[in-house]
Amino acid sequence: MGLFLFIIGIIGWHAGIYGMFKKVGINPILALVPFYNTWLIVEKCNIKKAWFWFQLVPIAGQFITIWITIIFTMHFKRFSLLDHTLVAFLPFLYFPYIGFNKEDKWHGQKAFEAYKKSPSREWIDAGVFAVVAATIIRTFVFEAYVIPTGSMERTLLINDFLFVSKMSYGPRIPITPISFPFVHNTMPGSITTPSYIKEVQLPYKRLPGFVEVKRNDVVVFNFPAGDTIINLPDFGSKQPYYDVLRVAYNGNREALMAAYPILVHPYDKTDNYIKRCVAVGGDVLQVKKGILYINNQLGYKPANAQTDYLLKLKTPFTTEFLEKDLGIKISISEDRNVRINKENDDYEEDTMNGLNCMLNLTLENYEKVKALPNVVSIEPRLSESTDINMFPNDSINNKWALDNYGPITIPKKGDAIALTPQNIALYRRLITNYEQNTLEEVNGKYIINGKEATTYTPKYNYYWMMGDNRHRSQDSRYWGFVPETHIVGKASLIWFSWNDGPRWGRLFNFIK
């Protein structure tokens, strides 16, 4: 359907220009020559030639072409806002109307120069320009982003407002170009109504950037497992469709689809996530007893990263110490009758006397707590039991846990992967979803795009993303590799931060 509409649009646009050229006195056959037709319009309307070349700039050039054709129609004495709206949104119908009705005539430069805009029209044009300019900036330069969860605590805090640089890794051409401006994937005031039309899709292309994604960068990306969601407020990315399908429905898609409304997002319209890129293509990653290793060496641990610790105490911590020294806001739990953190589960008590507890601490706070005389012991709280929710959800060949994960090699563009029954679960989604191939498994053999294959060579680079708050992060340990197609930009600057008032000390901090 999308291709059909595209073809109709192209035919209608050129047919209309053909009729308009006849009225202007330009050889109408030249209307059928792409780009040269707008060159002739630029010449005839005395528009500076530079604007013709500016229209070749991806995405932004589309708006310039619209502006050129609006100037063209104004020489036919078509000055109203309705006329220019039709030029922008329905040129394949409007141009043939102007070109082939008997009333519209070419009036030339004098008619164009005699036209004066009303004050209201000036405001409307200024508003349209602002929307277009902001859209271009948001798409190609930078975008504002707010931290929604604590997975990056305390490198980034909930309600930190960031600038995300699109230029760093190269701006991505929108895969889904037709959408409501200034929102990501849902309409304003709704969390379930899509803000885009997915019938028109463009192939993946990224303009040149300043750098490639590097190990330890803080990156914003499209959630890889968010292409299909249960379209209800309590699900979406909070409870991913694939987790519900696997755990609650044992892989029965028909039963799940009968029970819940399902929405399939284009990948550039899945929810935006922010994590640290801890490994790039070709790296070997492993987590042993909660410690990250990259290529058999200790991985980078940010200074403000948090880890869960179990403590035994001689005497309980005071509420004043927890709130003032550790920054944990305490309240009494109604259901457990113990002190807990008001905002999340950074602090938990096993009993009201507080002699056994759990704390989520930075390295600095760990050293501070460890040195206290009332601390009997402090040990990392590790999750080392096999978890079916861990990527690649293969408990037979990959018995991995949150704090005992891997080793796993991150796929790299151009590096062939040997396919075996032991590793195929790692690469099914890469081969089929991310790189758009067909994959069949027949009698232990792998058929890719109709041909038997023993290896697969990725055409994209892949990355491994983890939160700095390692025990509170839904990250690549749960949903695997992030392809370069899903990379949005580099988190660069905290421009504002809020928690019951501005957090002044965080304003205009660069993100490390």
C-alpha positions, -999 to +999 in steps of 0.1 A: +000+000+000+028+024+009+046+017-023+014+022-043+008+056-027+044+066-033+041+057-071+008+077-074+025+106-056+054+107-080+032+104-111+008+131-099+036+155-089+054+153-123+021+154-143+011+186-125+045+202-132+041+192-168+009+211-171+023+241-152+054+242-174+031+244-205+014+275-190+048+291-181+063+285-216+089+259-206+092+227-226+068+204-206+088+173-213+115+188-191+091+185-162+097+148-162+134+151-156+141+148-119+160+177-103+164+195-136+127+204-133+133+222-100+164+239-115+141+254-142+117+265-115+145+282-096+156+300-128+121+311-138+112+324-103+145+343-099+154+322-068+191+322-059+207+291-074+222+281-040+187+269-029+187+243-057+218+227-042+205+230-007+175+208-016+200+179-022+207+178+016+189+147+030+156+154+049+162+192+051+163+193+013+127+180+012+115+211+031+135+233+007+119+216-023+085+223-008+095+260-003+106+263-040+074+248-053+054+272-030+072+301-046+064+286-080+026+285-072+027+321-059+036+332-095+002+317-104-013+341-078-019+313-054-012+331-021-035+316+005-025+294+034-048+267+020-029+268-013+004+264+004-008+237+027-020+218-004+015+223-020+031+208+011+008+178+017-010+170-015+011+183-044+003+152-065-034+164-066-029+201-064-003+206-091-024+187-117-053+210-107-033+241-114-016+227-145-048+216-163-076+239-153-083+269-176-086+295-149-051+294-134-025+313-155+011+323-151+013+359-138+051+360-134+074+381-112+053+412-110+024+394-094+047+377-069+064+410-059+031+428-056+018+403-029+020+415+007+015+392+036-010+400+064+003+402+100-015+369+109+001+352+079+035+364+090+029+348+124+018+315+108+048+314+085+071+321+114+055+292+133+058+269+104+095+278+100+101+273+138+085+238+136+106+228+105+138+242+120+132+225+154+124+192+136+157+194+116+177+202+147+160+174+167+166+149+139+202+158+130+219+178+157+207+170+192+176+159+212+165+165+248+161+134+269+150+128+305+162+099+327+131+079+337+146+051+359+175+044+383+194+020+360+223+045+356+224+057+393+243+075+404+261+085+372+227+097+360+198+104+383+160+101+378+149+134+363+182+144+350+175+163+317+201+156+290+212+167+256+219+138+233+243+145+205+231+131+171+262+144+154+287+124+175+280+090+158+264+105+127+227+115+125+204+086+114+180+093+085+145+087+100+133+052+091+097+063+098+096+098+083+059+106+087+051+113+124+037+139+147+064+166+155+083+167+187+072+134+201+088+100+199+063+071+195+030+081+211+006+110+206+006+139+232-016+130+261-016+093+253+007+064+261-008+039+237-018+058+205+010+057+179+023+091+167+035+079+133+025+063+101+045+031+095+033+025+059+061+047+046+095+033+056+130+043+045+161+020+045+187+025+073+213+051+065+235+072+088+253+104+079+290+106+088+297+113+124+327+126+144+334+093+161+323+057+163+306+043+194+334+036+218+337+013+248+323+030+280+303+057+261+269+066+276+246+059+247+209+065+239+194+038+217+161+022+206+151-006+228+159-038+207+132-059+223+106-031+220+096-038+184+066-057+196+048-046+227+016-053+247+000-019+241-012-013+277+002+012+302+015-015+326+033-034+299+051-017+269+088-017+278+081-023+315+070-059+309+084-067+274+062-087+251+088-114+246+092-120+283+054-124+288+053-146+257+080-169+270+072-171+307+034-167+309+023-182+276+051-207+269+057-193+234+020-194+223+017-162+203-019-168+193-030-171+229-011-139+239-025-119+210-060-131+219-055-118+255-038-084+249-037-056+223-004-060+204+015-031+187+044-036+164+068-006+163+092+002+135+126-001+152+133+037+152+100+041+171+107+017+200+113+033+234+145+052+239+169+036+265+201+049+279+230+027+291+267+025+291+283+007+261+306-017+280+316-038+249+319-033+212+321-056+182+348-083+187+350-079+225+346-109+247+324-101+278+320-120+310+305-112+344+320-133+373+306-128+408+292-095+398+325-082+383+327-072+347+355-085+325+362-074+289+387-094+269+398-111+302+406-078+318+386-059+345+360-038+329+355-001+335+336+007+367+323+043+369+331+061+401+294+067+409+282+032+399+261+014+425+260-022+438+238-041+462+255-051+495+242-073+523+251-061+558+251-075+594+252-049+621+258-047+659+235-018+661+211-004+635+219+026+613+202+058+624+177+074+601+198+105+602+229+086+589+209+070+561+193+103+550+222+128+554+253+107+548+240+082+522+211+103+507+185+076+513+150+090+522+135+067+548+099+059+557+081+030+575+067+003+553+030-003+559+031-039+549+064-049+566+066-024+594+103-017+588+122+013+575+127+014+538+137+039+511+108+062+501+118+064+465+130+029+456+146-002+472+181+012+478+176+002+515+158-027+530+156-042+565+149-078+573+136-070+608+125-039+626+158-039+647+177-032+615+206-056+623+203-073+588+199-050+558+206-044+522+221-012+508+227-001+472+260+018+474+286+037+454+322+027+459+327+059+480+297+051+502+308+015+505+341+025+520+323+049+543+299+022+556+326-005+558+346+016+582+318+021+607+323+002+640+288-012+641+293-030+608+300-067+614+302-077+577+294-062+543+293-085+512+281-080+476+245-093+471+250-116+442+225-133+420+244-164+406+215-189+400+205-197+364+178-173+352+156-182+322+151-144+316+187-140+308+196-136+271+195-158+250+169-176+272+186-209+266+190-227+299+205-258+283+235-242+265+238-209+284+232-213+321+237-177+330+227-154+358+227-117+365+261-118+383+275-149+365+271-142+328+290-153+297+316-154+282+300-140+251+316-125+220+300-093+206+293-096+169+313-074+146+305-062+111+324-085+086+335-111+111+319-145+103+301-164+130+302-202+130+266-214+136+262-244+160+233-259+180+251-245+211+252-209+200+223-204+175+201-190+202+225-160+205+221-151+168+185-160+157+173-125+164+203-109+149+199-129+116+162-125+113+150-093+130+180-070+129+194-080+095+161-090+078+170-126+067+149-157+067+163-185+089+151-221+090+165-250+111+161-283+094+176-315+108+204-296+125+211-275+094+206-238+090+189-224+059+194-186+055+175-170+027+169-204+011+206-215+012+223-239+036+248-220+058+274-230+084+284-194+091+268-160+091+286-127+085+269-097+101+265-066+080+262-043+111+283-036+142+268-046+175+272-033+211+266-045+246+248-021+269+247-022+307+235+001+334+259+016+360+235+004+387+242-032+378+216-048+400+188-025+390+192-025+352+172-041+325+200-043+300+218-065+274+219-093+299+182-096+294+178-087+257+212-091+241+230-072+214+222-036+203+227-032+165+242+000+151+208+006+134+193+013+168+219+038+180+203+073+185+231+094+199+257+100+226+245+114+260+266+146+263+254+171+289+230+174+318+213+207+312+188+205+341+180+182+371+151+181+394+142+164+427+118+184+449+135+214+434+165+220+411+197+200+418+219+229+411+252+210+414+243+188+384+235+216+360+257+217+329+278+187+339+293+167+311+285+130+311+314+106+316 
